Amino acid sequence: MNTLKPASQSYAEDFVPESEVIRAARERGEQLGATPIGAGTGATLQVLAAANAARTVVEIGTGAGVSGLWLLSGMPEDGILTTIDLKAEHQRAAKQAYTAAGIAPARTRTITGNALEVLPRLADGAYDLVLVDGAKSQYPAYVEHALRIVRPGGVVAIDNVLWHDKVADPAARDDTTVLLRDLSKQLRERDDLATALLPVGDGLLVCVKRA
């Protein structure tokens, strides 16, 4: 039985505090209209990257670099983050954040463009972790590519799967809510994945590709 109260949820969400660099990146993201992930989601991504010793990570949706900073903080020092975004101004903001954090330029590969045109060029089974956080209408296609490029034992993390508390409400039937609800259920039923839905931030679906 889940007895978690709002105060406990808030406490857990902010349990691992953001660094000054991440807070500054968050402010830039909000100014750009790129909604950054929360501290709870960021800390979870950091743990997933660390637990998987993720040296090769792909991020679909750069934003202003908040999620990238969390991922890089969990990756080994020789890990490389490939981050894809359609908007060059988002990637400029992310590069500013990486520099402020002392991240060596060689540790990030920023690609400006449509993720559905970039992802087909990435090699099968070559990545340890993929974060999906781009256009919601494209999530099914993003996830298909993510599962192709992640290695056996690797992780695919999908953000915003609770979609402002609407996915859990059967009466909510708008297109985005239905898409995210159906996609999560489809992934849950796949035998080749171990899946968990984590109630951090706006919902993070974590899938491990079985070996």
C-alpha positions as CSV (number, residue, x, y, z in Angstrom):
1,M,0.0,0.0,0.0
2,N,1.4,3.4,-1.0
3,T,1.2,5.8,1.9
4,L,3.4,8.5,0.4
5,K,2.1,12.0,1.3
6,P,2.7,15.2,-0.7
7,A,5.2,16.4,1.9
8,S,7.2,13.2,1.5
9,Q,7.1,13.5,-2.3
10,S,8.3,17.1,-2.1
11,Y,11.1,16.0,0.3
12,A,12.2,13.2,-1.9
13,E,12.1,15.3,-5.1
14,D,14.5,17.8,-3.6
15,F,16.6,15.4,-1.5
16,V,19.6,15.6,-3.8
17,P,20.1,19.4,-4.3
18,E,21.0,21.0,-7.6
19,S,24.4,22.5,-8.0
20,E,24.8,26.2,-8.7
21,V,25.7,25.4,-12.3
22,I,22.5,23.3,-12.7
23,R,20.4,26.1,-11.2
24,A,21.9,28.6,-13.6
25,A,21.2,26.3,-16.5
26,R,17.6,25.8,-15.3
27,E,17.1,29.6,-15.3
28,R,18.5,29.8,-18.9
29,G,16.2,27.0,-19.9
30,E,13.1,28.7,-18.5
31,Q,14.0,31.9,-20.3
32,L,14.3,29.9,-23.6
33,G,11.0,28.2,-22.9
34,A,12.7,24.8,-22.6
35,T,11.2,23.2,-19.5
36,P,14.1,21.5,-17.7
37,I,13.8,18.3,-15.7
38,G,13.4,18.6,-11.9
39,A,16.0,17.7,-9.3
40,G,14.4,14.3,-8.6
41,T,14.5,13.2,-12.2
42,G,18.0,14.5,-12.5
43,A,19.2,12.6,-9.5
44,T,17.6,9.5,-10.9
45,L,19.4,9.9,-14.2
46,Q,22.6,10.4,-12.4
47,V,22.1,7.1,-10.5
48,L,21.1,5.2,-13.6
49,A,24.2,6.4,-15.4
50,A,26.5,5.6,-12.5
51,A,24.9,2.2,-11.9
52,N,25.3,1.3,-15.5
53,A,28.8,2.8,-15.8
54,A,27.4,4.5,-18.9
55,R,30.3,5.6,-21.1
56,T,28.1,6.2,-24.2
57,V,24.9,8.1,-23.6
58,V,22.4,9.6,-26.1
59,E,20.0,12.4,-25.1
60,I,17.0,13.3,-27.3
61,G,16.2,16.8,-26.4
62,T,19.1,19.0,-25.1
63,G,17.1,21.8,-23.5
64,A,19.6,24.1,-21.7
65,G,21.8,21.3,-20.5
66,V,20.2,20.5,-17.2
67,S,19.6,16.8,-17.9
68,G,23.0,16.6,-19.6
69,L,24.8,17.9,-16.5
70,W,23.0,15.3,-14.4
71,L,23.9,12.5,-16.8
72,L,27.5,13.5,-17.1
73,S,27.8,13.7,-13.3
74,G,26.9,10.0,-13.1
75,M,29.1,8.9,-16.1
76,P,32.7,7.8,-15.8
77,E,35.3,10.5,-16.6
78,D,35.8,9.1,-20.1
79,G,32.1,9.0,-20.8
80,I,30.7,10.9,-23.9
81,L,27.2,12.4,-24.1
82,T,25.7,12.8,-27.5
83,T,22.8,15.3,-27.3
84,I,20.4,16.0,-30.1
85,D,18.1,19.1,-30.4
86,L,16.3,20.9,-33.2
87,K,17.1,24.3,-31.7
88,A,20.6,25.7,-31.9
89,E,19.9,28.2,-29.2
90,H,19.2,25.4,-26.8
91,Q,22.5,23.8,-27.6
92,R,24.3,27.0,-27.2
93,A,22.8,27.3,-23.7
94,A,23.8,23.7,-22.9
95,K,27.4,24.3,-24.0
96,Q,27.5,27.3,-21.7
97,A,26.4,25.1,-18.9
98,Y,28.9,22.4,-19.7
99,T,31.7,24.9,-19.8
100,A,30.6,26.4,-16.4
101,A,30.7,22.9,-14.9
102,G,34.2,22.3,-16.2
103,I,33.2,19.5,-18.6
104,A,35.9,18.9,-21.2
105,P,34.6,19.7,-24.7
106,A,35.6,16.2,-25.9
107,R,33.0,14.7,-23.5
108,T,30.0,16.1,-25.3
109,R,28.8,15.8,-28.9
110,T,26.0,18.2,-29.7
111,I,24.0,17.6,-32.9
112,T,21.6,20.2,-34.2
113,G,18.8,18.7,-36.2
114,N,15.6,16.6,-36.2
115,A,16.2,13.6,-34.0
116,L,14.3,11.3,-36.4
117,E,16.9,12.2,-39.1
118,V,19.9,11.9,-36.7
119,L,19.0,8.7,-34.9
120,P,19.0,6.4,-38.0
121,R,22.7,7.2,-38.3
122,L,23.6,5.9,-34.9
123,A,24.9,2.4,-34.6
124,D,22.9,-0.6,-33.3
125,G,23.7,-1.6,-29.7
126,A,26.4,1.0,-29.3
127,Y,25.0,3.0,-26.4
128,D,24.7,2.3,-22.6
129,L,21.8,4.7,-21.9
130,V,19.3,6.7,-23.9
131,L,17.2,9.5,-22.5
132,V,14.0,10.4,-24.5
133,D,12.8,13.9,-23.8
134,G,11.9,15.5,-27.1
135,A,8.6,16.2,-28.9
136,K,5.9,14.0,-27.3
137,S,4.2,13.3,-30.6
138,Q,7.4,11.6,-31.8
139,Y,7.9,9.5,-28.7
140,P,7.0,6.1,-30.2
141,A,9.5,6.6,-33.0
142,Y,12.2,7.9,-30.6
143,V,11.7,4.9,-28.4
144,E,12.0,2.5,-31.4
145,H,15.3,4.0,-32.3
146,A,16.4,4.1,-28.6
147,L,15.8,0.4,-28.2
148,R,17.8,-0.3,-31.4
149,I,20.8,1.7,-30.4
150,V,21.0,0.7,-26.7
151,R,23.1,-2.4,-25.9
152,P,21.7,-5.5,-24.1
153,G,21.7,-4.5,-20.4
154,G,21.5,-0.8,-21.3
155,V,18.8,1.6,-20.2
156,V,16.2,3.6,-22.0
157,A,14.7,6.4,-19.8
158,I,11.6,8.2,-21.0
159,D,10.6,11.5,-19.4
160,N,7.1,13.1,-18.9
161,V,5.2,9.8,-19.0
162,L,2.8,10.9,-16.3
163,W,2.1,14.1,-18.3
164,H,1.0,16.5,-15.6
165,D,-1.0,13.9,-13.7
166,K,-3.2,13.2,-16.7
167,V,-2.0,9.7,-17.7
168,A,-3.3,8.3,-14.5
169,D,-6.7,9.8,-15.1
170,P,-8.8,7.5,-17.3
171,A,-11.1,10.5,-18.2
172,A,-8.1,12.3,-19.8
173,R,-8.3,11.5,-23.5
174,D,-6.3,14.2,-25.3
175,D,-3.9,13.0,-28.0
176,T,-0.7,13.4,-26.0
177,T,-2.0,11.7,-22.9
178,V,-3.4,8.8,-24.8
179,L,-0.1,8.4,-26.7
180,L,2.0,8.4,-23.5
181,R,-0.4,6.1,-21.7
182,D,-0.5,3.5,-24.6
183,L,3.3,3.7,-25.2
184,S,4.0,3.0,-21.5
185,K,1.7,0.0,-21.4
186,Q,3.2,-1.4,-24.6
187,L,6.7,-1.2,-23.2
188,R,5.5,-2.7,-19.9
189,E,4.2,-5.8,-21.8
190,R,7.4,-6.5,-23.8
191,D,9.3,-9.6,-22.7
192,D,12.6,-8.2,-23.8
193,L,12.4,-5.3,-21.4
194,A,12.4,-4.9,-17.6
195,T,10.4,-1.8,-16.9
196,A,9.5,0.5,-14.0
197,L,7.5,3.7,-13.9
198,L,9.1,6.1,-11.4
199,P,6.9,8.9,-9.9
200,V,9.7,11.5,-10.0
201,G,9.2,14.8,-11.7
202,D,6.6,14.4,-14.4
203,G,7.1,10.6,-14.5
204,L,10.1,8.7,-15.7
205,L,9.7,5.3,-17.4
206,V,12.9,3.2,-17.1
207,C,13.4,0.2,-19.4
208,V,16.4,-2.2,-19.2
209,K,17.0,-4.1,-22.4
210,R,17.4,-7.8,-21.4
211,A,20.5,-9.5,-22.6
